[in-house]
Amino acid sequence: MQEIEPGIIKYPIITDKTTKSIENNIYYFRVTKQSNKKDIKKVIEKVFNVKVKRINTLKDPIKTKTIGRFKGKKTTYKRAVIELYKEYNINLFNEEDNT
């Protein structure tokens, strides 16, 4: 059996759109390009101690960037859109009391 690589998940993607979707129990993560849905599910359930309902993955297309007369390619990455069951959630923000 293949061992689960702990470095599959790079970091959570936090934007205005993704923070609105947290209310619906949907989270976005940047993952390695080689990872698949089964590996991502196992790592998410193990690290955050939650149950995953559904996973969608997508790879961003390669984009060219021009700076002056030089052209190059922007690095692309793979995103994982993870939906959890209603009774579970992931705390991405540190909530501290400043009293």
Summary of the structure (lengths in Angstrom):
residues: 99
radius of gyration: 16.2
end to end distance: 49.7
largest distance: 54.1
contacts: 218
relative contact order: 0.25
helix: 24%
strand: 33%
